[in-house]
Amino acid sequence: MSFLLYPTRERTVFQDGAPLLWQLGPYVAVFQRPELGTTGALLARRVEEDGAERGDVLIHQLPSGSALKQGGAEVFHEEWRRATRLDHPNILRTLDTWLGTPPGAEDGSPRPLFFQLITEYVPGETLSTVLAALEAKGARLPVPLALSIVAQVAHGLHAAHEATDAEGKPLEVLHRDVAPAHVLLGYDGGVKLSGFGIARTAVRLMGGPIFKHVGSQPPEAQRKGSGLVDRRADVYGLGVTLYEALTGADPFRRPLDYDSLKAAMVGEAPPPSQHRPELGPSVDAVVMRAMAPKAGDRYATAAELAKELEELRATLAPGHGREELAAFLRELFGEERIRARTRIPTLAELRARAEAAAALEALPPASEQTDEVAPPPPTGLKRFVPHSRLMILYGGFLLLIVSAVLSRVAKTRESFVEEVTEVARTGRERAVTCLARGVGERVPVQLTLDGQGHAEAKVAGPLAGTVAARCIEEAMAGLPYPRKRGLPVTVEVAADGP
């Protein structure tokens, strides 16, 4: 079973909200970046003991359940050791890691719910975000650019597969979740693959796939009890990523979720040219071989796929490189977003901004401010007052009807809220397991019913967008709710129940 139910292929152009300013060990989390990878990430800044700021990093996280599992720390550090040995221009560098409660957690600052994996921060966008922006404009990624991007990812993937330790022994690194959300496109035109050590650690600790992108897993990895995969599994995920980059479509999307999952498990996908006729048979052949259902029919290595893509790209437009990708991103996202994500303010500036926003929210509404002088009433106008008794009777009768309708609606709403809340209580045990031990706050969850017994769950507050929030949302959304529609209902999840 996937951590987020298939086919959740999140395609959103996320905006940076208010600064977080959470102290996590030696780092201060600045913004959430939910679009980065399977579990999302936090943009953070390292702060020395003397208060000096030492640059921006990304904090990638794994669910708290993996941290609590016996032997989890050993597995985590083993995979992290592999990740730190990877050194290639097309791989996001792993810098640091830690597991534990940071200093000051007792005074109310956020407690880490996850293993923390620290990587370099490269200002840019994920391929999934690029596809979302293009989809919103009704456009598609230029074919030569898509081939160039995936070819560079293939080079980084092959370097990881071939990596060795200090003694020259193969590290046997596998990514296990190659997907558009793990392809980082830098504003400077660089291409990097992220996520090494995260998905594989999750597989070892969680007892099965927890991937957001089930479609990136080959059939042999999705069969129950199957754990025997090799580098060709990553080639498959790269083939699916290439398919999406070229067409903007999920190759396994079907009208029904069950059919989508079934198509992904057997590898049934139409050729890319069915979505984009100008691609032609040569592109179809490369893509379909990369994502062949049988491992033996795929490219044996990512390097073979990279070679095919570069030869294919040369026949189309050999000029695409860093400058072309950088120019494409500037045109797609605009200078303002690029400037905001490249030049992150200092912590002092962010704190001042947060204090100003809090002071603004603390101001009373305009209706409560009594020091303002009310404008004088308009002159020269006469107020019309009806004197007919008949109109007064009609008005009273109409008011009585409206009152009765409003009372009935209020009672119906109250009954609806009670039904939804009662069902939500049945998900208490599973939802509470998503929270870390010792977290005493109540987490608000908004439930919106579709009238078919299904609900969309959305966590609000500081945990919104985190892995813990997604775990809670899955737990609360999977309950059998009444087959009714109504206004959204907010329930709370905590140790003492929703």
Phi, psi and omega in degrees: 000138182279155179296318169244132190297136177293146004257073179282092176251090187291120177233096182216142172269096184285144175252146177288125179273212178293146179298142182281307181060044176269136176271115179236096183060229180277007184243155173242114179291131185256306181222153171278142174232075186294344182281351186273104172078190183291321186254002185077179181206166174245130171280123187224166178232133178282134181235125179284170181298332179276005179090358181289138179269129188245030174104164184263146178222173172247133176254113177262146191230150174242151185302153182297332179301326178289328180289331183274347183289140180298131182080005183297320181298321180295318179296316181300312183291330177295314179292324178296322179299320177297316184296323182291343179278351183276124181221102182204145181301337182256019176235132177289124187288137173270131187250320191201171176202156170196160179218124179151180180269124182288159177301138177092000181296337181288342183266015174106352179288155186302137179266139181291127180264359192221167161294140180250121177245122187257128176234169176295157176252122177242113179302126181173196181231151173281159178298325179296323177292320177299316179295325177294316179296320178293320179298321179296331180265001182069029182241175178224159180292132177306138185302311180300324180292319178298316179296321180295317181298310184292327177297319178293320176298321180297322177297316178296321180294318179295320178299322178293318180296330183266000186296147179232164177274189183297335180266004179086008179276139180300136178280343180057048180282132170234147180276309176077359178206053177289118185204164181305330180290344179258003178260112184260124179254109182287149178297342177273003179096000178282156179233128181223145176259125180250176173098002179294135179089343184274301183296319182294321176298318180298319179299318183288328185266330185265356175077017179165173183297139174235028191286141170292326186252082180298329181296342179275359180261128180291162181306322182294337179274343184264349179289143183301129178080002182271127175228003184270092176230157177230196185299339179292340173294320176291325176298321178299311179300324178291325176296318177296321178297318177297319178303312181292322180297322182282321189255337187075007184242149173282123184295342184248012180290127178228163181302326180250142181299322180298317179294326177296313180296319179296317179298321179293323184288334179253356177073036179270116180213140176287155177301149181303330182294343175290333176269332184217089189302332183288354181294317176085168184292331181294319177291318178304316184298317181293313183296311184292330176289321180297323182251034177297140181300324179268131183301325182292342181269354182272175170298137183291329180222160176292333179295322177297318178295319179300318180297315179299317182294319180293321177295320179293320179295321181298329179284343183261300181201097185286356187275354186286125179208206183300316183297320180294319179294317179299317179295322179297317180293322178297319180290324185284318187254342178087154183294327184296314180294319181296319179295319182293325182270352178262319181254085181284130180298163175291163179296325178298318179293320180294320178295320178297321178295318179294319179295321179295320179294320179294320179296322179294320179292332182284344180295141178291155177301158182301330181291340181264354180275113188268352183276357178273141180274127181289142179294144181294149179294147179297143181257161177082007180244141178253135179281132180271123179239116180288139181248000184283129177296327181297318179295324178295319179295317178300318180297318179295320179295318179296320178297322179295318180295314180299318179298318180295318180296316180297322179295319179295318179297319180297318179294319178297317179298316180298318178294321179296316179298318180298317179297313182296317181296322180295319178294320181299329179297331182290342177267011185301311187298317182288320181294322182294329179294345178284342182270150178286156176296134176095353179278113185263353183287156176266130185260115179285136180231122179267126182249128179238114184274147181258003180087357180246014181089007179247153181225146171262126182252138180220119179279135176251170177091193186299333182278353184304133177088351181273172178296321178300319179296318180294324177297316178296316182298320178294318181296318184281330182283338185274010182271156180277092182276163178297149181278067181221154172257156178184173176298153180304142180245131179257124175242169181237144177244128176203180182299334181262015173103164181285000000 
